[in-house]
């Protein structure tokens, strides 16, 4: 499985509904992820440009995309942003491949 992070921001209307009916959203998030074969690692709310983040595992990129599309179509979110995460141990291989690929790439204008 690959690991992803999904940053989100709620709409003002969603915050209002949540204030009127407070509830822990962890079970809902976990259920969505499990429906595509994924696993919830963590759900956090935060201060700043975004309201929260979800770190999760998914079998394939298509599964992570399905989660994002499902959530996005609810209209409850003002912003969603999903990124694949790279473990430090995997970055070494990425850097090696980038070094090899660089030999065959020319900058624009060269």
Jmol script that loads the backbone (N, CA, C; Angstrom):
load data "model"
ATOM      1  N   UNK A   1       0.839  -1.184   0.000  1.00  0.00           N
ATOM      2  CA  UNK A   1       0.000   0.000   0.000  1.00  0.00           C
ATOM      3  C   UNK A   1       0.880   1.243   0.000  1.00  0.00           C
ATOM      4  N   UNK A   2       0.348   2.283  -0.576  1.00  0.00           N
ATOM      5  CA  UNK A   2       1.029   3.576  -0.580  1.00  0.00           C
ATOM      6  C   UNK A   2       0.374   4.488   0.448  1.00  0.00           C
ATOM      7  N   UNK A   3       1.162   5.448   0.927  1.00  0.00           N
ATOM      8  CA  UNK A   3       0.683   6.365   1.957  1.00  0.00           C
ATOM      9  C   UNK A   3       0.363   7.716   1.331  1.00  0.00           C
ATOM     10  N   UNK A   4      -0.728   8.334   1.793  1.00  0.00           N
ATOM     11  CA  UNK A   4      -1.200   9.615   1.271  1.00  0.00           C
ATOM     12  C   UNK A   4      -1.547  10.549   2.421  1.00  0.00           C
ATOM     13  N   UNK A   5      -1.528  11.840   2.113  1.00  0.00           N
ATOM     14  CA  UNK A   5      -2.053  12.843   3.032  1.00  0.00           C
ATOM     15  C   UNK A   5      -3.113  13.640   2.277  1.00  0.00           C
ATOM     16  N   UNK A   6      -4.226  13.874   2.931  1.00  0.00           N
ATOM     17  CA  UNK A   6      -5.307  14.670   2.366  1.00  0.00           C
ATOM     18  C   UNK A   6      -5.517  15.871   3.291  1.00  0.00           C
ATOM     19  N   UNK A   7      -5.237  17.063   2.768  1.00  0.00           N
ATOM     20  CA  UNK A   7      -5.501  18.297   3.507  1.00  0.00           C
ATOM     21  C   UNK A   7      -6.909  18.756   3.159  1.00  0.00           C
ATOM     22  N   UNK A   8      -7.628  19.287   4.132  1.00  0.00           N
ATOM     23  CA  UNK A   8      -8.992  19.724   3.848  1.00  0.00           C
ATOM     24  C   UNK A   8      -9.342  20.990   4.610  1.00  0.00           C
ATOM     25  N   UNK A   9     -10.307  21.706   4.057  1.00  0.00           N
ATOM     26  CA  UNK A   9     -10.938  22.845   4.719  1.00  0.00           C
ATOM     27  C   UNK A   9     -12.439  22.720   4.513  1.00  0.00           C
ATOM     28  N   UNK A  10     -13.177  22.902   5.589  1.00  0.00           N
ATOM     29  CA  UNK A  10     -14.631  22.863   5.515  1.00  0.00           C
ATOM     30  C   UNK A  10     -15.188  24.195   5.024  1.00  0.00           C
ATOM     31  N   UNK A  11     -16.386  24.157   4.472  1.00  0.00           N
ATOM     32  CA  UNK A  11     -17.102  25.390   4.148  1.00  0.00           C
ATOM     33  C   UNK A  11     -17.652  25.976   5.453  1.00  0.00           C
ATOM     34  N   UNK A  12     -17.979  27.268   5.476  1.00  0.00           N
ATOM     35  CA  UNK A  12     -18.604  27.835   6.676  1.00  0.00           C
ATOM     36  C   UNK A  12     -19.906  27.113   7.051  1.00  0.00           C
ATOM     37  N   UNK A  13     -20.658  26.688   6.047  1.00  0.00           N
ATOM     38  CA  UNK A  13     -21.914  25.968   6.313  1.00  0.00           C
ATOM     39  C   UNK A  13     -21.652  24.631   7.010  1.00  0.00           C
ATOM     40  N   UNK A  14     -20.577  23.968   6.625  1.00  0.00           N
ATOM     41  CA  UNK A  14     -20.235  22.695   7.266  1.00  0.00           C
ATOM     42  C   UNK A  14     -19.845  22.917   8.718  1.00  0.00           C
ATOM     43  N   UNK A  15     -19.040  23.946   8.974  1.00  0.00           N
ATOM     44  CA  UNK A  15     -18.686  24.259  10.364  1.00  0.00           C
ATOM     45  C   UNK A  15     -19.941  24.547  11.185  1.00  0.00           C
ATOM     46  N   UNK A  16     -20.877  25.268  10.606  1.00  0.00           N
ATOM     47  CA  UNK A  16     -22.113  25.584  11.323  1.00  0.00           C
ATOM     48  C   UNK A  16     -22.889  24.311  11.664  1.00  0.00           C
ATOM     49  N   UNK A  17     -23.015  23.397  10.685  1.00  0.00           N
ATOM     50  CA  UNK A  17     -23.716  22.129  10.943  1.00  0.00           C
ATOM     51  C   UNK A  17     -23.000  21.332  12.027  1.00  0.00           C
ATOM     52  N   UNK A  18     -21.673  21.325  11.983  1.00  0.00           N
ATOM     53  CA  UNK A  18     -20.905  20.576  12.976  1.00  0.00           C
ATOM     54  C   UNK A  18     -21.043  21.191  14.371  1.00  0.00           C
ATOM     55  N   UNK A  19     -21.132  22.511  14.450  1.00  0.00           N
ATOM     56  CA  UNK A  19     -21.326  23.157  15.753  1.00  0.00           C
ATOM     57  C   UNK A  19     -22.702  22.834  16.323  1.00  0.00           C
ATOM     58  N   UNK A  20     -23.686  22.718  15.450  1.00  0.00           N
ATOM     59  CA  UNK A  20     -25.043  22.407  15.898  1.00  0.00           C
ATOM     60  C   UNK A  20     -25.183  20.944  16.316  1.00  0.00           C
ATOM     61  N   UNK A  21     -24.330  20.093  15.743  1.00  0.00           N
ATOM     62  CA  UNK A  21     -24.393  18.666  16.044  1.00  0.00           C
ATOM     63  C   UNK A  21     -22.967  18.114  16.124  1.00  0.00           C
ATOM     64  N   UNK A  22     -22.244  18.423  17.211  1.00  0.00           N
ATOM     65  CA  UNK A  22     -20.855  17.975  17.340  1.00  0.00           C
ATOM     66  C   UNK A  22     -20.748  16.449  17.351  1.00  0.00           C
ATOM     67  N   UNK A  23     -19.744  15.953  16.639  1.00  0.00           N
ATOM     68  CA  UNK A  23     -19.502  14.504  16.597  1.00  0.00           C
ATOM     69  C   UNK A  23     -18.067  14.248  16.158  1.00  0.00           C
ATOM     70  N   UNK A  24     -17.540  13.136  16.585  1.00  0.00           N
ATOM     71  CA  UNK A  24     -16.212  12.686  16.163  1.00  0.00           C
ATOM     72  C   UNK A  24     -16.331  12.106  14.756  1.00  0.00           C
ATOM     73  N   UNK A  25     -15.588  12.625  13.801  1.00  0.00           N
ATOM     74  CA  UNK A  25     -15.675  12.205  12.400  1.00  0.00           C
ATOM     75  C   UNK A  25     -14.775  11.012  12.080  1.00  0.00           C
ATOM     76  N   UNK A  26     -14.039  10.506  13.039  1.00  0.00           N
ATOM     77  CA  UNK A  26     -13.081   9.434  12.783  1.00  0.00           C
ATOM     78  C   UNK A  26     -13.739   8.202  12.180  1.00  0.00           C
ATOM     79  N   UNK A  27     -14.857   7.761  12.710  1.00  0.00           N
ATOM     80  CA  UNK A  27     -15.524   6.551  12.197  1.00  0.00           C
ATOM     81  C   UNK A  27     -15.972   6.741  10.754  1.00  0.00           C
ATOM     82  N   UNK A  28     -16.468   7.923  10.416  1.00  0.00           N
ATOM     83  CA  UNK A  28     -16.906   8.185   9.039  1.00  0.00           C
ATOM     84  C   UNK A  28     -15.727   8.142   8.076  1.00  0.00           C
ATOM     85  N   UNK A  29     -14.611   8.740   8.483  1.00  0.00           N
ATOM     86  CA  UNK A  29     -13.409   8.744   7.633  1.00  0.00           C
ATOM     87  C   UNK A  29     -12.872   7.325   7.489  1.00  0.00           C
ATOM     88  N   UNK A  30     -12.792   6.601   8.593  1.00  0.00           N
ATOM     89  CA  UNK A  30     -12.303   5.219   8.556  1.00  0.00           C
ATOM     90  C   UNK A  30     -13.183   4.356   7.643  1.00  0.00           C
ATOM     91  N   UNK A  31     -14.492   4.505   7.737  1.00  0.00           N
ATOM     92  CA  UNK A  31     -15.410   3.729   6.903  1.00  0.00           C
ATOM     93  C   UNK A  31     -15.224   4.006   5.422  1.00  0.00           C
ATOM     94  N   UNK A  32     -15.045   5.274   5.069  1.00  0.00           N
ATOM     95  CA  UNK A  32     -14.810   5.623   3.669  1.00  0.00           C
ATOM     96  C   UNK A  32     -13.528   4.979   3.161  1.00  0.00           C
ATOM     97  N   UNK A  33     -12.458   5.093   3.932  1.00  0.00           N
ATOM     98  CA  UNK A  33     -11.175   4.524   3.502  1.00  0.00           C
ATOM     99  C   UNK A  33     -11.253   3.005   3.373  1.00  0.00           C
ATOM    100  N   UNK A  34     -11.886   2.358   4.320  1.00  0.00           N
ATOM    101  CA  UNK A  34     -12.018   0.899   4.260  1.00  0.00           C
ATOM    102  C   UNK A  34     -12.865   0.462   3.074  1.00  0.00           C
ATOM    103  N   UNK A  35     -13.800   1.299   2.631  1.00  0.00           N
ATOM    104  CA  UNK A  35     -14.650   0.935   1.489  1.00  0.00           C
ATOM    105  C   UNK A  35     -13.867   0.827   0.183  1.00  0.00           C
ATOM    106  N   UNK A  36     -12.679   1.450   0.126  1.00  0.00           N
ATOM    107  CA  UNK A  36     -11.827   1.344  -1.070  1.00  0.00           C
ATOM    108  C   UNK A  36     -10.584   0.503  -0.791  1.00  0.00           C
ATOM    109  N   UNK A  37     -10.582  -0.211   0.328  1.00  0.00           N
ATOM    110  CA  UNK A  37      -9.451  -1.065   0.669  1.00  0.00           C
ATOM    111  C   UNK A  37      -8.336  -0.340   1.392  1.00  0.00           C
ATOM    112  N   UNK A  38      -8.596   0.880   1.854  1.00  0.00           N
ATOM    113  CA  UNK A  38      -7.573   1.672   2.527  1.00  0.00           C
ATOM    114  C   UNK A  38      -7.642   1.546   4.034  1.00  0.00           C
ATOM    115  N   UNK A  39      -6.684   2.205   4.694  1.00  0.00           N
ATOM    116  CA  UNK A  39      -6.608   2.194   6.154  1.00  0.00           C
ATOM    117  C   UNK A  39      -6.303   3.593   6.659  1.00  0.00           C
ATOM    118  N   UNK A  40      -7.007   4.004   7.695  1.00  0.00           N
ATOM    119  CA  UNK A  40      -6.766   5.296   8.330  1.00  0.00           C
ATOM    120  C   UNK A  40      -5.566   5.190   9.260  1.00  0.00           C
ATOM    121  N   UNK A  41      -4.600   6.081   9.080  1.00  0.00           N
ATOM    122  CA  UNK A  41      -3.496   6.182  10.040  1.00  0.00           C
ATOM    123  C   UNK A  41      -3.814   7.247  11.078  1.00  0.00           C
ATOM    124  N   UNK A  42      -4.224   8.432  10.615  1.00  0.00           N
ATOM    125  CA  UNK A  42      -4.537   9.492  11.564  1.00  0.00           C
ATOM    126  C   UNK A  42      -5.414  10.567  10.929  1.00  0.00           C
ATOM    127  N   UNK A  43      -6.170  11.218  11.781  1.00  0.00           N
ATOM    128  CA  UNK A  43      -7.018  12.351  11.408  1.00  0.00           C
ATOM    129  C   UNK A  43      -6.743  13.439  12.425  1.00  0.00           C
ATOM    130  N   UNK A  44      -6.353  14.607  11.940  1.00  0.00           N
ATOM    131  CA  UNK A  44      -6.073  15.734  12.825  1.00  0.00           C
ATOM    132  C   UNK A  44      -6.726  16.998  12.296  1.00  0.00           C
ATOM    133  N   UNK A  45      -7.152  17.841  13.217  1.00  0.00           N
ATOM    134  CA  UNK A  45      -7.592  19.190  12.889  1.00  0.00           C
ATOM    135  C   UNK A  45      -6.452  20.119  13.244  1.00  0.00           C
ATOM    136  N   UNK A  46      -6.399  21.302  12.593  1.00  0.00           N
ATOM    137  CA  UNK A  46      -5.255  22.177  12.816  1.00  0.00           C
ATOM    138  C   UNK A  46      -5.620  23.633  12.565  1.00  0.00           C
ATOM    139  N   UNK A  47      -4.769  24.517  13.038  1.00  0.00           N
ATOM    140  CA  UNK A  47      -4.882  25.944  12.767  1.00  0.00           C
ATOM    141  C   UNK A  47      -4.081  26.248  11.516  1.00  0.00           C
ATOM    142  N   UNK A  48      -4.455  27.282  10.789  1.00  0.00           N
ATOM    143  CA  UNK A  48      -3.681  27.686   9.617  1.00  0.00           C
ATOM    144  C   UNK A  48      -4.529  27.732   8.367  1.00  0.00           C
ATOM    145  N   UNK A  49      -3.869  27.554   7.230  1.00  0.00           N
ATOM    146  CA  UNK A  49      -4.547  27.633   5.938  1.00  0.00           C
ATOM    147  C   UNK A  49      -5.567  26.523   5.730  1.00  0.00           C
ATOM    148  N   UNK A  50      -5.383  25.402   6.369  1.00  0.00           N
ATOM    149  CA  UNK A  50      -6.282  24.259   6.219  1.00  0.00           C
ATOM    150  C   UNK A  50      -6.871  23.904   7.574  1.00  0.00           C
ATOM    151  N   UNK A  51      -8.030  23.258   7.543  1.00  0.00           N
ATOM    152  CA  UNK A  51      -8.711  22.886   8.785  1.00  0.00           C
ATOM    153  C   UNK A  51      -8.243  21.555   9.358  1.00  0.00           C
ATOM    154  N   UNK A  52      -7.705  20.693   8.504  1.00  0.00           N
ATOM    155  CA  UNK A  52      -7.274  19.404   9.009  1.00  0.00           C
ATOM    156  C   UNK A  52      -6.563  18.586   7.962  1.00  0.00           C
ATOM    157  N   UNK A  53      -6.149  17.388   8.390  1.00  0.00           N
ATOM    158  CA  UNK A  53      -5.480  16.466   7.481  1.00  0.00           C
ATOM    159  C   UNK A  53      -5.792  15.030   7.867  1.00  0.00           C
ATOM    160  N   UNK A  54      -5.740  14.176   6.864  1.00  0.00           N
ATOM    161  CA  UNK A  54      -5.929  12.737   7.041  1.00  0.00           C
ATOM    162  C   UNK A  54      -4.705  12.061   6.445  1.00  0.00           C
ATOM    163  N   UNK A  55      -4.064  11.201   7.202  1.00  0.00           N
ATOM    164  CA  UNK A  55      -2.978  10.376   6.673  1.00  0.00           C
ATOM    165  C   UNK A  55      -3.539   8.968   6.565  1.00  0.00           C
ATOM    166  N   UNK A  56      -3.401   8.390   5.366  1.00  0.00           N
ATOM    167  CA  UNK A  56      -3.999   7.077   5.135  1.00  0.00           C
ATOM    168  C   UNK A  56      -3.187   6.266   4.142  1.00  0.00           C
ATOM    169  N   UNK A  57      -3.429   4.963   4.161  1.00  0.00           N
ATOM    170  CA  UNK A  57      -2.845   4.037   3.197  1.00  0.00           C
ATOM    171  C   UNK A  57      -3.935   3.628   2.225  1.00  0.00           C
ATOM    172  N   UNK A  58      -3.548   3.466   0.968  1.00  0.00           N
ATOM    173  CA  UNK A  58      -4.481   2.991  -0.058  1.00  0.00           C
ATOM    174  C   UNK A  58      -3.735   2.039  -0.977  1.00  0.00           C
ATOM    175  N   UNK A  59      -4.440   1.010  -1.479  1.00  0.00           N
ATOM    176  CA  UNK A  59      -3.781   0.032  -2.346  1.00  0.00           C
ATOM    177  C   UNK A  59      -3.158   0.663  -3.595  1.00  0.00           C
ATOM    178  N   UNK A  60      -3.878   1.586  -4.234  1.00  0.00           N
ATOM    179  CA  UNK A  60      -3.395   2.194  -5.479  1.00  0.00           C
ATOM    180  C   UNK A  60      -3.802   3.658  -5.528  1.00  0.00           C
ATOM    181  N   UNK A  61      -3.167   4.400  -6.434  1.00  0.00           N
ATOM    182  CA  UNK A  61      -3.484   5.822  -6.596  1.00  0.00           C
ATOM    183  C   UNK A  61      -4.955   6.023  -6.951  1.00  0.00           C
ATOM    184  N   UNK A  62      -5.529   5.105  -7.713  1.00  0.00           N
ATOM    185  CA  UNK A  62      -6.941   5.221  -8.089  1.00  0.00           C
ATOM    186  C   UNK A  62      -7.845   5.179  -6.860  1.00  0.00           C
ATOM    187  N   UNK A  63      -7.452   4.415  -5.861  1.00  0.00           N
ATOM    188  CA  UNK A  63      -8.241   4.325  -4.632  1.00  0.00           C
ATOM    189  C   UNK A  63      -8.184   5.643  -3.859  1.00  0.00           C
ATOM    190  N   UNK A  64      -7.002   6.240  -3.792  1.00  0.00           N
ATOM    191  CA  UNK A  64      -6.866   7.546  -3.137  1.00  0.00           C
ATOM    192  C   UNK A  64      -7.662   8.602  -3.898  1.00  0.00           C
ATOM    193  N   UNK A  65      -7.635   8.542  -5.225  1.00  0.00           N
ATOM    194  CA  UNK A  65      -8.402   9.488  -6.042  1.00  0.00           C
ATOM    195  C   UNK A  65      -9.898   9.307  -5.815  1.00  0.00           C
ATOM    196  N   UNK A  66     -10.345   8.068  -5.668  1.00  0.00           N
ATOM    197  CA  UNK A  66     -11.764   7.801  -5.416  1.00  0.00           C
ATOM    198  C   UNK A  66     -12.201   8.402  -4.083  1.00  0.00           C
ATOM    199  N   UNK A  67     -11.347   8.317  -3.082  1.00  0.00           N
ATOM    200  CA  UNK A  67     -11.650   8.926  -1.782  1.00  0.00           C
ATOM    201  C   UNK A  67     -11.808  10.434  -1.945  1.00  0.00           C
ATOM    202  N   UNK A  68     -10.861  11.051  -2.623  1.00  0.00           N
ATOM    203  CA  UNK A  68     -10.903  12.495  -2.829  1.00  0.00           C
ATOM    204  C   UNK A  68     -12.156  12.925  -3.590  1.00  0.00           C
ATOM    205  N   UNK A  69     -12.491  12.206  -4.649  1.00  0.00           N
ATOM    206  CA  UNK A  69     -13.683  12.541  -5.432  1.00  0.00           C
ATOM    207  C   UNK A  69     -14.964  12.354  -4.627  1.00  0.00           C
ATOM    208  N   UNK A  70     -15.017  11.289  -3.858  1.00  0.00           N
ATOM    209  CA  UNK A  70     -16.198  11.025  -3.035  1.00  0.00           C
ATOM    210  C   UNK A  70     -16.441  12.168  -2.061  1.00  0.00           C
ATOM    211  N   UNK A  71     -15.387  12.565  -1.367  1.00  0.00           N
ATOM    212  CA  UNK A  71     -15.505  13.628  -0.377  1.00  0.00           C
ATOM    213  C   UNK A  71     -15.797  14.966  -1.052  1.00  0.00           C
ATOM    214  N   UNK A  72     -15.133  15.230  -2.166  1.00  0.00           N
ATOM    215  CA  UNK A  72     -15.282  16.508  -2.854  1.00  0.00           C
ATOM    216  C   UNK A  72     -16.706  16.737  -3.352  1.00  0.00           C
ATOM    217  N   UNK A  73     -17.380  15.689  -3.771  1.00  0.00           N
ATOM    218  CA  UNK A  73     -18.725  15.841  -4.335  1.00  0.00           C
ATOM    219  C   UNK A  73     -19.811  16.055  -3.281  1.00  0.00           C
ATOM    220  N   UNK A  74     -19.453  15.998  -2.001  1.00  0.00           N
ATOM    221  CA  UNK A  74     -20.451  16.231  -0.952  1.00  0.00           C
ATOM    222  C   UNK A  74     -20.792  17.708  -0.785  1.00  0.00           C
ATOM    223  N   UNK A  75     -19.920  18.590  -1.252  1.00  0.00           N
ATOM    224  CA  UNK A  75     -20.133  20.019  -1.084  1.00  0.00           C
ATOM    225  C   UNK A  75     -19.795  20.529   0.308  1.00  0.00           C
ATOM    226  N   UNK A  76     -19.291  19.667   1.181  1.00  0.00           N
ATOM    227  CA  UNK A  76     -18.983  20.048   2.559  1.00  0.00           C
ATOM    228  C   UNK A  76     -17.607  20.697   2.706  1.00  0.00           C
ATOM    229  N   UNK A  77     -16.811  20.640   1.646  1.00  0.00           N
ATOM    230  CA  UNK A  77     -15.429  21.100   1.746  1.00  0.00           C
ATOM    231  C   UNK A  77     -15.156  22.275   0.817  1.00  0.00           C
ATOM    232  N   UNK A  78     -14.433  23.254   1.338  1.00  0.00           N
ATOM    233  CA  UNK A  78     -14.010  24.395   0.531  1.00  0.00           C
ATOM    234  C   UNK A  78     -12.715  24.075  -0.206  1.00  0.00           C
ATOM    235  N   UNK A  79     -11.924  23.144   0.346  1.00  0.00           N
ATOM    236  CA  UNK A  79     -10.636  22.797  -0.253  1.00  0.00           C
ATOM    237  C   UNK A  79     -10.276  21.361   0.094  1.00  0.00           C
ATOM    238  N   UNK A  80      -9.788  20.639  -0.902  1.00  0.00           N
ATOM    239  CA  UNK A  80      -9.227  19.297  -0.717  1.00  0.00           C
ATOM    240  C   UNK A  80      -7.938  19.226  -1.510  1.00  0.00           C
ATOM    241  N   UNK A  81      -6.956  18.577  -0.941  1.00  0.00           N
ATOM    242  CA  UNK A  81      -5.655  18.455  -1.596  1.00  0.00           C
ATOM    243  C   UNK A  81      -5.044  17.126  -1.161  1.00  0.00           C
ATOM    244  N   UNK A  82      -4.836  16.217  -2.093  1.00  0.00           N
ATOM    245  CA  UNK A  82      -4.298  14.900  -1.771  1.00  0.00           C
ATOM    246  C   UNK A  82      -2.905  14.762  -2.362  1.00  0.00           C
ATOM    247  N   UNK A  83      -1.975  14.249  -1.556  1.00  0.00           N
ATOM    248  CA  UNK A  83      -0.592  14.067  -1.998  1.00  0.00           C
ATOM    249  C   UNK A  83      -0.116  12.666  -1.631  1.00  0.00           C
ATOM    250  N   UNK A  84       0.637  12.052  -2.533  1.00  0.00           N
ATOM    251  CA  UNK A  84       1.317  10.798  -2.211  1.00  0.00           C
ATOM    252  C   UNK A  84       2.528  11.139  -1.345  1.00  0.00           C
ATOM    253  N   UNK A  85       2.768  10.351  -0.323  1.00  0.00           N
ATOM    254  CA  UNK A  85       3.904  10.571   0.570  1.00  0.00           C
ATOM    255  C   UNK A  85       5.040   9.622   0.208  1.00  0.00           C
ATOM    256  N   UNK A  86       6.259  10.085   0.392  1.00  0.00           N
ATOM    257  CA  UNK A  86       7.446   9.280   0.098  1.00  0.00           C
ATOM    258  C   UNK A  86       8.211   9.089   1.403  1.00  0.00           C
ATOM    259  N   UNK A  87       8.431   7.852   1.781  1.00  0.00           N
ATOM    260  CA  UNK A  87       9.181   7.541   2.998  1.00  0.00           C
ATOM    261  C   UNK A  87      10.653   7.911   2.800  1.00  0.00           C
ATOM    262  N   UNK A  88      11.337   8.306   3.861  1.00  0.00           N
ATOM    263  CA  UNK A  88      12.754   8.649   3.731  1.00  0.00           C
ATOM    264  C   UNK A  88      13.584   7.529   3.107  1.00  0.00           C
ATOM    265  N   UNK A  89      13.247   6.287   3.422  1.00  0.00           N
ATOM    266  CA  UNK A  89      14.004   5.172   2.847  1.00  0.00           C
ATOM    267  C   UNK A  89      13.772   5.037   1.350  1.00  0.00           C
ATOM    268  N   UNK A  90      12.603   5.456   0.864  1.00  0.00           N
ATOM    269  CA  UNK A  90      12.313   5.404  -0.571  1.00  0.00           C
ATOM    270  C   UNK A  90      12.914   6.578  -1.320  1.00  0.00           C
ATOM    271  N   UNK A  91      13.186   7.669  -0.618  1.00  0.00           N
ATOM    272  CA  UNK A  91      13.737   8.848  -1.280  1.00  0.00           C
ATOM    273  C   UNK A  91      15.102   8.555  -1.896  1.00  0.00           C
ATOM    274  N   UNK A  92      15.879   7.685  -1.295  1.00  0.00           N
ATOM    275  CA  UNK A  92      17.183   7.318  -1.853  1.00  0.00           C
ATOM    276  C   UNK A  92      17.024   6.769  -3.258  1.00  0.00           C
ATOM    277  N   UNK A  93      16.072   5.873  -3.461  1.00  0.00           N
ATOM    278  CA  UNK A  93      15.836   5.316  -4.803  1.00  0.00           C
ATOM    279  C   UNK A  93      15.350   6.390  -5.764  1.00  0.00           C
ATOM    280  N   UNK A  94      14.499   7.290  -5.276  1.00  0.00           N
ATOM    281  CA  UNK A  94      14.013   8.386  -6.117  1.00  0.00           C
ATOM    282  C   UNK A  94      15.187   9.240  -6.579  1.00  0.00           C
ATOM    283  N   UNK A  95      16.076   9.578  -5.665  1.00  0.00           N
ATOM    284  CA  UNK A  95      17.235  10.401  -6.014  1.00  0.00           C
ATOM    285  C   UNK A  95      18.161   9.685  -6.994  1.00  0.00           C
ATOM    286  N   UNK A  96      18.350   8.388  -6.810  1.00  0.00           N
ATOM    287  CA  UNK A  96      19.179   7.617  -7.748  1.00  0.00           C
ATOM    288  C   UNK A  96      18.570   7.630  -9.144  1.00  0.00           C
ATOM    289  N   UNK A  97      17.264   7.415  -9.235  1.00  0.00           N
ATOM    290  CA  UNK A  97      16.594   7.435 -10.541  1.00  0.00           C
ATOM    291  C   UNK A  97      16.662   8.819 -11.168  1.00  0.00           C
ATOM    292  N   UNK A  98      16.484   9.853 -10.352  1.00  0.00           N
ATOM    293  CA  UNK A  98      16.560  11.220 -10.870  1.00  0.00           C
ATOM    294  C   UNK A  98      17.957  11.519 -11.395  1.00  0.00           C
ATOM    295  N   UNK A  99      18.973  11.037 -10.706  1.00  0.00           N
ATOM    296  CA  UNK A  99      20.350  11.236 -11.168  1.00  0.00           C
ATOM    297  C   UNK A  99      20.589  10.569 -12.504  1.00  0.00           C
ATOM    298  N   UNK A 100      20.069   9.361 -12.680  1.00  0.00           N
ATOM    299  CA  UNK A 100      20.210   8.648 -13.956  1.00  0.00           C
ATOM    300  C   UNK A 100      19.406   9.331 -15.056  1.00  0.00           C
ATOM    301  N   UNK A 101      18.203   9.758 -14.738  1.00  0.00           N
ATOM    302  CA  UNK A 101      17.343  10.390 -15.740  1.00  0.00           C
ATOM    303  C   UNK A 101      17.903  11.728 -16.192  1.00  0.00           C
ATOM    304  N   UNK A 102      18.597  12.394 -15.315  1.00  0.00           N
ATOM    305  CA  UNK A 102      19.139  13.714 -15.644  1.00  0.00           C
ATOM    306  C   UNK A 102      20.089  13.662 -16.830  1.00  0.00           C
ATOM    307  N   UNK A 103      20.782  12.553 -16.978  1.00  0.00           N
ATOM    308  CA  UNK A 103      21.733  12.404 -18.087  1.00  0.00           C
ATOM    309  C   UNK A 103      21.032  12.447 -19.442  1.00  0.00           C
ATOM    310  N   UNK A 104      19.759  12.091 -19.494  1.00  0.00           N
ATOM    311  CA  UNK A 104      19.045  12.052 -20.773  1.00  0.00           C
ATOM    312  C   UNK A 104      18.108  13.250 -20.970  1.00  0.00           C
ATOM    313  N   UNK A 105      18.129  14.199 -20.052  1.00  0.00           N
ATOM    314  CA  UNK A 105      17.220  15.339 -20.133  1.00  0.00           C
ATOM    315  C   UNK A 105      17.993  16.615 -20.430  1.00  0.00           C
ATOM    316  N   UNK A 106      17.432  17.421 -21.321  1.00  0.00           N
ATOM    317  CA  UNK A 106      18.025  18.729 -21.617  1.00  0.00           C
ATOM    318  C   UNK A 106      17.074  19.815 -21.129  1.00  0.00           C
ATOM    319  N   UNK A 107      17.625  20.846 -20.545  1.00  0.00           N
ATOM    320  CA  UNK A 107      16.812  21.986 -20.117  1.00  0.00           C
ATOM    321  C   UNK A 107      16.222  22.685 -21.334  1.00  0.00           C
ATOM    322  N   UNK A 108      15.070  23.304 -21.184  1.00  0.00           N
ATOM    323  CA  UNK A 108      14.521  24.091 -22.288  1.00  0.00           C
ATOM    324  C   UNK A 108      15.520  25.176 -22.707  1.00  0.00           C
ATOM    325  N   UNK A 109      15.712  25.302 -23.983  1.00  0.00           N
ATOM    326  CA  UNK A 109      16.640  26.298 -24.506  1.00  0.00           C
ATOM    327  C   UNK A 109      18.058  25.804 -24.680  1.00  0.00           C
ATOM    328  N   UNK A 110      18.371  24.604 -24.191  1.00  0.00           N
ATOM    329  CA  UNK A 110      19.731  24.042 -24.365  1.00  0.00           C
ATOM    330  C   UNK A 110      19.818  23.278 -25.662  1.00  0.00           C
TER     331      UNK A 110
END
end "model"
wireframe off; spacefill off
backbone 0.3
color backbone group
